[in-house]
């Protein structure tokens, strides 16, 4: 996700509103944080590799984050905003704990012109939850632990100057890129963008829902784009985040998915190629693997079937854990469970004679 001039100008406009106090002081931190919740790609540049928004749920987590808020200037809980985390190139996750509060009338204790990031927030919440989930624990013990956590987080923190941050963003939109790089797309996975993706998919599929449950539907009743939307909806239902690539050319992928495939591991991003045809042969899969070589995994989906050559490609050592296949039978089974279709409708759906 490239940083655009519009992104930078909007950010600078918010800063001016804070400086000139057009935004009330008590909501200023939340306004700035909300901006980064919607635009997490801005702090990325070369400083971070990945972004995640962690919900703040549960009594123990609220205690920890409240303690953080008492020692910084971010009011997460009051405005029900998620905890923002960014992964450094070294693989460590840093939480955004403090945002610049500008203007001479702010309290000196909280006055800052730096973004403050800290490592260890996840572990702090986890450890606190295991020790103090019982409400009968003496309040003094809880407060002492929270003070200790806040001190530890501040000691493991690093700062990013507001002036340097703005200068870096402006240099990226005003001048040419000095080198090529793999672009991460964190903005695609924000709650706002995911709600929009879900709405777009539903708008395409909704006219078919009634027919699916009454008289049944063939895959042939869907055009290629609608079949892509069906695959996206099924993957949404499986717990993945989905983005449909609508710009042309698509670069060898129809959808991009992101999710945690192994519990407690980091989320993985994968490319998804969808073919609405009766037979998919090896050359199509080889091409998709090449075009999506920068992605850690490729899911290839068809409404028809794969040839033996495709399964030979899948069996290669380099593709065993990178290439995943879903044919019409598998997609039909997912659709039947998702839409709660009767068994007869399932058979009708799978009897499609999709054209090559």
VMD Tcl script that draws the C-alpha trace (Angstrom):
set ca {
  {0.00 0.00 0.00}
  {1.77 3.15 -1.19}
  {1.60 6.36 0.81}
  {-0.23 9.00 -1.25}
  {-0.06 12.78 -1.16}
  {-3.70 12.78 -0.01}
  {-2.79 10.63 3.03}
  {0.00 13.00 4.05}
  {-2.08 16.15 3.59}
  {-4.91 14.70 5.65}
  {-2.49 13.82 8.43}
  {-0.94 17.30 8.39}
  {-4.44 18.82 8.49}
  {-5.26 16.87 11.66}
  {-2.00 18.04 13.24}
  {-2.88 21.67 12.40}
  {-6.32 21.20 13.97}
  {-4.64 19.91 17.12}
  {-2.15 22.76 17.23}
  {-4.81 25.42 16.74}
  {-7.18 23.63 19.16}
  {-10.01 23.20 16.69}
  {-10.25 19.72 18.20}
  {-11.06 19.71 21.91}
  {-8.09 18.72 24.01}
  {-9.77 15.86 25.84}
  {-10.57 14.03 22.59}
  {-7.43 15.03 20.66}
  {-5.46 11.81 21.40}
  {-8.39 9.61 20.39}
  {-8.88 11.57 17.12}
  {-5.25 11.07 16.18}
  {-5.33 7.41 17.17}
  {-8.52 6.87 15.16}
  {-6.72 8.31 12.14}
  {-3.98 5.69 12.47}
  {-6.53 2.93 13.01}
  {-7.87 3.81 9.54}
  {-4.44 4.51 8.03}
  {-2.00 2.03 9.59}
  {0.17 2.04 6.46}
  {1.55 5.52 7.22}
  {3.93 4.52 10.06}
  {5.14 1.51 8.06}
  {7.60 2.89 5.45}
  {10.96 1.26 6.25}
  {10.47 1.15 10.00}
  {7.95 -1.71 10.22}
  {7.09 -4.78 8.18}
  {3.55 -5.58 9.31}
  {0.59 -4.15 11.17}
  {-2.06 -5.63 13.46}
  {-4.98 -4.25 15.47}
  {-5.50 -6.06 18.75}
  {-8.91 -5.65 20.42}
  {-8.81 -4.74 24.09}
  {-11.20 -7.25 25.61}
  {-11.72 -8.53 29.11}
  {-11.30 -7.08 32.58}
  {-7.59 -7.93 32.89}
  {-6.70 -6.41 29.55}
  {-8.59 -3.25 30.48}
  {-6.60 -2.98 33.73}
  {-3.32 -3.19 31.84}
  {-4.32 -0.77 29.11}
  {-5.79 1.62 31.68}
  {-2.41 1.61 33.37}
  {-0.74 2.36 30.07}
  {-3.20 5.20 29.50}
  {-2.45 6.65 32.93}
  {1.23 6.86 32.05}
  {0.82 8.04 28.46}
  {-1.69 10.17 26.58}
  {-3.79 7.60 24.72}
  {-7.32 6.93 25.92}
  {-7.95 3.53 24.28}
  {-10.80 2.32 26.42}
  {-12.81 5.52 26.61}
  {-13.20 5.53 22.85}
  {-13.19 1.73 22.34}
  {-10.25 1.82 19.93}
  {-7.98 -1.20 19.37}
  {-4.38 -1.47 20.47}
  {-2.16 -0.83 17.42}
  {0.86 -3.07 16.92}
  {3.65 -2.97 14.35}
  {6.24 -5.66 13.60}
  {9.83 -4.48 13.30}
  {12.21 -5.96 10.67}
  {13.75 -7.96 13.52}
  {10.40 -9.71 14.03}
  {9.41 -8.04 17.32}
  {5.96 -6.54 17.84}
  {5.82 -2.98 19.16}
  {2.62 -1.37 20.45}
  {1.81 2.28 19.79}
  {1.40 3.62 23.32}
  {1.68 7.36 22.98}
  {0.85 9.97 20.34}
  {2.01 13.57 20.06}
  {-0.10 16.08 21.95}
  {0.60 19.51 20.53}
  {-0.07 23.01 21.87}
  {1.46 24.93 24.74}
  {-1.63 24.65 26.95}
  {-1.38 20.88 27.34}
  {-0.16 19.51 30.65}
  {3.64 19.37 30.72}
  {3.49 15.83 32.10}
  {1.87 14.56 28.93}
  {3.39 17.03 26.48}
  {5.29 15.24 23.73}
  {6.17 15.62 20.10}
  {7.02 11.96 19.66}
  {5.24 8.72 18.92}
  {6.10 6.20 21.62}
  {6.25 2.48 20.80}
  {6.92 -0.27 23.32}
  {7.64 -3.99 23.17}
  {5.98 -6.51 25.44}
  {2.38 -5.30 25.66}
  {0.97 -8.70 24.66}
  {3.04 -10.48 27.28}
  {2.08 -7.91 29.91}
  {-1.63 -8.43 29.29}
  {-1.22 -12.22 29.24}
  {0.77 -12.33 32.49}
  {-1.51 -9.91 34.27}
  {-4.57 -11.88 33.17}
  {-3.18 -15.12 34.59}
  {-2.25 -13.55 37.93}
  {-5.11 -11.12 38.57}
  {-8.21 -12.46 36.83}
  {-9.79 -13.07 40.24}
  {-11.58 -9.91 41.41}
  {-10.92 -10.85 45.04}
  {-7.22 -9.95 44.68}
  {-6.42 -6.94 46.93}
  {-6.58 -3.67 45.04}
  {-3.17 -2.53 46.34}
  {-1.53 -5.65 44.86}
  {-3.19 -4.99 41.50}
  {-2.11 -1.35 41.46}
  {1.45 -2.28 42.37}
  {1.59 -4.79 39.51}
  {0.17 -2.23 37.06}
  {2.80 0.30 38.11}
  {5.48 -2.31 37.50}
  {4.06 -3.12 34.05}
  {3.92 0.55 33.06}
  {7.53 1.05 34.17}
  {8.69 -2.01 32.23}
  {6.90 -0.89 29.09}
  {8.40 2.59 29.29}
  {11.88 1.11 29.72}
  {11.42 -1.04 26.61}
  {10.14 1.84 24.51}
  {11.50 3.75 21.53}
  {10.32 7.05 20.10}
  {9.63 8.41 16.63}
  {9.83 12.19 16.24}
  {6.75 13.85 14.77}
  {8.85 16.24 12.66}
  {10.99 13.41 11.32}
  {7.90 11.33 10.63}
  {6.22 14.07 8.59}
  {9.46 14.84 6.72}
  {9.86 11.17 5.85}
  {6.28 10.93 4.55}
  {6.65 14.08 2.45}
  {9.90 12.86 0.92}
  {8.13 9.71 -0.20}
  {5.29 11.47 -1.99}
  {7.32 14.35 -3.43}
  {10.25 12.39 -4.83}
  {10.72 9.19 -6.84}
  {11.30 5.90 -5.07}
  {15.02 5.25 -4.79}
  {14.70 1.48 -4.76}
  {12.24 -1.32 -5.44}
  {10.73 -3.24 -2.56}
  {7.99 -5.68 -1.68}
  {4.97 -3.62 -0.62}
  {2.98 -4.64 2.43}
  {-0.73 -3.86 2.45}
  {-1.81 -3.32 6.06}
  {-4.63 -0.92 5.20}
  {-6.49 -3.76 3.45}
  {-7.01 -5.53 6.76}
  {-8.51 -2.71 8.82}
  {-12.07 -3.28 10.14}
  {-13.37 -0.47 7.92}
  {-11.94 -1.96 4.72}
  {-13.07 -5.47 5.66}
  {-16.62 -4.22 6.25}
  {-16.51 -2.63 2.79}
  {-15.24 -5.85 1.19}
  {-17.97 -7.88 2.87}
  {-20.61 -5.41 1.68}
  {-19.35 -5.57 -1.93}
  {-19.39 -9.38 -1.93}
  {-22.87 -9.52 -0.39}
  {-24.21 -7.08 -3.01}
  {-23.09 -9.47 -5.75}
  {-24.32 -12.69 -4.15}
  {-27.54 -11.58 -2.47}
  {-29.70 -11.84 -5.64}
  {-28.76 -15.54 -5.80}
  {-29.41 -16.46 -2.14}
  {-33.15 -17.16 -2.45}
  {-32.69 -19.32 -5.52}
  {-29.91 -21.29 -3.87}
  {-32.23 -22.32 -1.05}
  {-35.29 -23.06 -3.16}
  {-34.56 -24.49 -6.60}
  {-30.80 -24.81 -6.48}
  {-28.18 -23.20 -8.70}
  {-25.46 -24.37 -11.04}
  {-22.00 -22.86 -10.91}
  {-22.71 -21.95 -14.53}
  {-25.35 -19.50 -13.29}
  {-22.48 -17.40 -11.92}
  {-20.17 -15.41 -14.15}
  {-16.40 -15.54 -13.34}
  {-16.52 -12.42 -11.16}
  {-19.51 -13.73 -9.20}
  {-17.75 -17.05 -8.68}
  {-14.76 -15.14 -7.27}
  {-17.15 -13.36 -4.90}
  {-18.59 -16.70 -3.81}
  {-15.09 -17.98 -3.00}
  {-14.38 -14.76 -1.10}
  {-17.58 -15.09 0.93}
  {-16.77 -18.71 1.83}
  {-13.26 -17.75 2.96}
  {-14.70 -14.88 5.01}
  {-16.91 -17.43 6.70}
  {-13.85 -19.62 7.37}
  {-12.37 -16.80 9.46}
  {-10.00 -15.20 6.95}
  {-9.79 -11.53 5.99}
  {-10.38 -11.04 2.27}
  {-9.57 -8.41 -0.31}
  {-10.78 -8.74 -3.91}
  {-8.32 -7.41 -6.49}
  {-10.51 -5.27 -8.73}
  {-7.88 -3.26 -10.57}
  {-6.58 -4.49 -13.95}
  {-4.17 -6.14 -14.55}
  {-4.58 -8.24 -11.41}
  {-1.04 -9.58 -11.29}
  {-2.04 -13.23 -11.22}
  {-4.36 -13.13 -8.23}
  {-8.10 -12.57 -7.88}
  {-8.23 -12.38 -4.08}
  {-5.79 -11.80 -1.25}
  {-6.45 -13.47 2.10}
  {-4.92 -13.01 5.52}
  {-5.39 -14.99 8.68}
  {-3.90 -17.09 11.47}
  {-3.67 -20.63 10.15}
  {-1.81 -22.06 13.15}
  {-2.90 -21.01 16.67}
  {-0.55 -18.51 18.38}
  {1.47 -18.02 15.18}
  {1.63 -14.79 13.23}
  {-1.03 -14.18 10.54}
  {-0.09 -15.18 7.02}
  {-0.97 -13.45 3.76}
  {-1.73 -15.56 0.69}
  {-2.68 -15.03 -2.93}
  {-5.80 -16.70 -4.34}
  {-6.29 -17.45 -8.02}
  {-9.84 -18.42 -9.06}
  {-10.69 -20.12 -12.37}
  {-14.33 -20.66 -13.37}
  {-13.77 -23.51 -15.82}
  {-14.24 -27.26 -16.16}
  {-10.56 -28.23 -16.24}
  {-7.43 -26.56 -14.89}
  {-4.14 -27.90 -16.27}
  {-0.58 -27.61 -15.02}
  {0.55 -24.55 -17.07}
  {-2.10 -22.32 -15.42}
  {-0.92 -23.34 -11.95}
  {2.75 -22.91 -12.87}
  {2.01 -19.40 -14.15}
  {0.12 -18.48 -10.96}
  {2.98 -19.79 -8.80}
  {5.45 -17.63 -10.72}
  {3.28 -14.50 -10.63}
  {2.71 -14.86 -6.88}
  {6.24 -15.89 -5.93}
  {6.44 -13.00 -3.43}
  {3.55 -14.48 -1.40}
  {4.27 -17.24 1.12}
  {1.30 -19.29 -0.13}
  {-1.03 -19.65 -3.12}
  {-4.56 -21.04 -2.99}
  {-5.79 -22.11 -6.45}
  {-9.57 -22.55 -6.74}
  {-11.62 -23.88 -9.63}
  {-15.30 -24.61 -10.14}
  {-14.28 -27.70 -12.12}
  {-11.41 -30.13 -11.55}
  {-7.61 -30.29 -11.67}
  {-5.63 -32.56 -14.01}
  {-3.07 -35.09 -12.78}
  {-0.31 -32.68 -13.80}
  {-1.53 -30.14 -11.25}
  {-1.25 -32.67 -8.45}
  {2.26 -33.55 -9.63}
  {3.12 -29.86 -9.34}
  {1.60 -29.79 -5.86}
  {3.77 -32.79 -4.86}
  {7.03 -30.96 -5.61}
  {9.14 -30.30 -2.53}
  {9.04 -26.52 -3.00}
  {5.21 -26.52 -3.37}
  {4.11 -28.99 -0.71}
  {3.53 -26.29 1.92}
  {3.00 -23.37 -0.44}
  {0.39 -24.51 -2.98}
  {-3.17 -25.34 -1.89}
  {-5.92 -26.61 -4.20}
  {-9.73 -26.44 -3.97}
  {-11.82 -27.93 -6.78}
  {-15.56 -27.68 -7.51}
  {-16.39 -30.54 -5.16}
  {-14.63 -28.84 -2.24}
  {-16.16 -25.43 -2.99}
  {-19.59 -27.00 -3.39}
  {-19.25 -28.67 -0.01}
  {-18.24 -25.38 1.62}
  {-21.18 -23.63 -0.06}
  {-23.65 -26.27 1.08}
  {-22.57 -25.92 4.72}
  {-22.36 -22.13 4.61}
  {-25.76 -21.55 2.95}
  {-27.31 -24.57 4.73}
  {-28.39 -26.04 1.42}
  {-30.33 -29.32 1.34}
  {-28.44 -32.35 0.02}
  {-30.35 -32.35 -3.30}
  {-29.31 -28.75 -3.91}
  {-25.74 -29.76 -3.20}
  {-25.90 -32.38 -5.96}
  {-27.46 -29.91 -8.39}
  {-24.70 -27.42 -7.66}
  {-21.97 -29.97 -8.27}
  {-23.51 -31.25 -11.52}
  {-22.40 -28.05 -13.28}
  {-20.85 -28.59 -16.71}
  {-18.60 -25.56 -16.51}
  {-17.08 -24.67 -19.87}
  {-13.29 -24.68 -20.27}
}
mol new
graphics top color blue
foreach p $ca { graphics top sphere $p radius 0.5 }
foreach p [lrange $ca 0 end-1] q [lrange $ca 1 end] { graphics top cylinder $p $q radius 0.2 }
display resetview
